[in-house]
């Protein structure tokens, strides 16, 4: 059969006497043409050719590749079927962090956003007091963010957002998505990272869940979970079968950009989007709009809110971005989100259902959270059977009784919550909830400190519930990132007494894992490898993994970058911590107390003995290639560095600090309350204005 096919194709092409170069060209243009039709078909629902015509193109390409196997390329649309399963996902560090967006839930938040943007631009002499600012309005797709990297126009890797700095390598899976171009059109930068959302349409979601139901498999809660589960599947063939879609909404790293594109994309976000579309990316043009006022943004929101139910995919709001890229650069970033963009979320959906009972759950720090067990009810596609009640005071404030009908709300990923009792529906068979006196897990006394709303279990790590939660936190993605070390394994290891503290993870051996039912040798091996990979965590991740109260990932990072080694941190006082930006007395004393408690010192000792050693932050700074030849001017107050420190830092890394703006300056580093240098710098097109976070990225990347 194949031979016959080859013969036919051979005839067709040999008759025409094509040279090998001409054949290469034919193959390349066929691939581009197929990619183009893939986007129209899969993303825009607007095929420009019939299925038969499309099939004929693919057929021709398949035959040509059959004739010239040497010309087969992993980036050919014929190769999207999905390669063999992976043991685990590698990690990819993002060259430009993938941040999140600030959220607005009401119109006033949008008004304040617009006012904030205008004030900052006015302070920087970029707009006059009454001048309008243009905003690019887009849909907020409810899927998962992806960074796709192209080198010399070819797709080389793709990663999930992960913790914003490090994501999972999902390249093989992304390749199976038909609307993601494998080869870019035209002249493109040497390195181009494109960011966008991978999502699942409603019809594909229905189909998938029907299939799951028929096979007795677990149903997906909603399209976002289904998209995430399909993309983060170790078997690319599974991803290929799920028909995921992609829309591009921006760029990450771009290097060696040609003058022409630089010109096109350096002015407006809208030009970037048009350019992305022209080089082969699906972008959602139908619903994008540029407006020049706050009411423009609110009208857009209203319009989209009215049509959202007719869209073939889920959106959870709209996104506004300042359209001018010069303005974007000046507005810069806060630690988690750009100051030039805002996500305006749709109101959470609500439902009324019956409160069947109230259980209590024990958290990582021993906090007891009452949880409402509900008569299951469907809200925005998810079946909700429990909701948080926060604490005892909340139950009293809401006058909640078991047996009541309650209004519950669910917003995206947020845990569902009980808003109020529907008093009109109250019967006379309701009962009052009493907070238990003893921990339901370890039987220790529960205590509520005067003036605090939270009741806590006094069992400490003797309480297996607290231990389990602490372990879950410690192995999480933003902490030690031990892959495969999930809830069920942790529960079994704790319940069988094999793990009594965090340090015990590092004395586990493969037999311990094999003893646990349902873990086969392959998975056990993968988990052991993942534990080994986590033995030298970055210092900030390690600090975060310890689960110190009030120390989130960002605080952990601030501490690690200032004190550089675990030993130094352990010897710091509350006052030392309070000198750091964003660390007040509450956080500072929590950290100081943690490192003064003997049980924690013993824990850290035991961890070291078991072969876990966090990297010192200095290691990072030492390997940093220098800022050789780069010139900086400084204005305003920085958070991490004093004036002398930053001068020192730049010079030590080979850069130079100048006092005045001129064409010799590469970067203006802007802190709080900057001076007139910002306005002056705007006049130099090659001078880049950066804030402190940009500076840190720059240092990390050069
Ligand atoms: S711009 C700095 N545009 O929303 C982040 N994000 O809440 C810039 N998202 O992680 C993102 N649709 O996954 C942008 N049109 C859109 C979006 C969008 C969905 C997601 C994205 C991001 C999350 C932030």
Boltz pocket constraint, residues with backbone or C-beta under 6 A from the ligand:
constraints:
  - pocket:
      binder: B
      contacts: [[A, 98], [A, 99], [A, 100], [A, 101], [A, 138], [A, 139], [A, 140], [A, 141], [A, 142], [A, 143], [A, 144], [A, 145], [A, 146], [A, 161], [A, 196], [A, 197], [A, 249], [A, 250], [A, 319], [A, 336], [A, 337], [A, 338], [A, 341], [A, 343]]
      max_distance: 6.0
